[in-house]
Amino acid sequence: MESGLEQRLQCLVPRALLDPERRDLPCGDAQGLLPVELAWQGTQLRSIQPCRQSGLPLALTPLVDPHVHLDKAFSWPGFPNYSGRMQAALELNLVEGQERTAQQVLERGERALDQAWRYGLRGLRSHIDSGGPCSRPSWDALLELQQRWQERVQLQLVALAPLAHWGSSEGLALAKRVSAAGGLLGGVLGPPFPSSGRDGAELDQLLRLAGTLGCGVDLHIDESSEAPAAGVQLLVQRLERFHPGVPITCSHASSMGLLSAAQARPLARRLQRLGVAVVALPTTNFWLLGREQSVSSGFRPLAPLRLLQQEGVAVAMGADNVQDPWYPGGDFDPLDLLRLSFRATHTPPWERQGLMPFTTTPARLLGLDWDGVLRVGGPADLLLTSAGSWSELLAHSPQRRVLRQGRWLPPPDQAHPDPRLANLG
């Protein structure tokens, strides 16, 4: 039995985030938004009713980020990459990894999770540099944080290791630890591809290990403006010969955006048939990619989201790097990513497919219990903004309040709080 007094809130909610079985709820306006009155008691939503009130604040359900790097977050001050080049980022990352301690990762991860929680994230998938000297301290720290934060932010972990590492005894030991923690196996697949073709054999090795242990796989793949989709093509070929029967995610898939539609569609259909998901990462890719090209436009490739969605591929969006050698900005604010992505990918928020990469799709990729759709009896969780329309949200980063388990989180410092967010909890 839920305790506490019933609370109510009138707000605008995307119809795509309201129970699709509720035939009594209208379709929403031209923006896909529906004014509703929500009622909750304790941690559960008790009712959802349409209302006629105008001037209401826009609300979403707490969002999910399927690709971050908590182990190296906030390391930019000590390891700045002023050139913005990928090779420099890699070199600095290796140096930082040699010095990384469990205490540093604890502090970085605690800061990141606290910001994510207060900004309105409820789930994160973090890749961890693995297979080198920083592997054990990073895993020790983030497994501790996973337990410490489990009631607030669901944290899923991926071992990011060289593909060849999974064929060693150390790789097997790491894979068993990852499996026990409910994590995924990962690696990097992209140019320059060795002429020996050993990438294919090493990829087979990883897939078979993942199948044996029942671990999902999340690969950094084709994060490049060269060799269009060569890594994705290789992965698809291998999976068509042997599928481990576990979830497979292609993170980045940036150079797939260099293919023509006629080339990309057949590949997207193969991904869909194999059940492979794609996580696009525009922030870091826009910063790093395209610097070597001689064209004045500095074209920066990105996975073709709309085409992938049209072919039925599960597509999500992630923030990737935050204030580290790979990208100097970011702060785990999902609304900043959402605002950038709408501009970068032509996926407008008033369309269902514009919201899915931040809500229901990443929730499914992380295997979360809740898909992020508001239903009676479901979680009383909400991300309430000061925006009164999608246009307002896209115009500037809005103030917000976050409702988690039926309680409003303390508001961030706001010199002039928006009246639409006043008097909440």
Secondary structure by P-SEA (a helix, b strand, c coil): cccccbbbbbbbbcccccccccccccccccccbbbbbbbbccccccbbbbbcccbbbbbbcbbbbccccccccccccccccccccaaaaaaaaaaaaaaccaaaaaaaaaaaaaaaaaacccbbbbbccccccaaaaaaaaaaaaaaacccccbbbbbbcccccccccaaaaaaaaaaaaacbbbccccccccccccaaaaaaaaaaaaaaaabbbbbbbccccccccaaaaaaaaaaaaacccccbbbbccccccccccaaaaaaaaaaaaaabbbbbbbaaaaaaccccccccccccccccaaaaaaaaccbbbbbbccccccccccccccaaaaaaaaaaacccccccccccccccaaaaaaacccccccccccccccccccccccaaaaaaccccbbbbcccccccccccccccccccccc
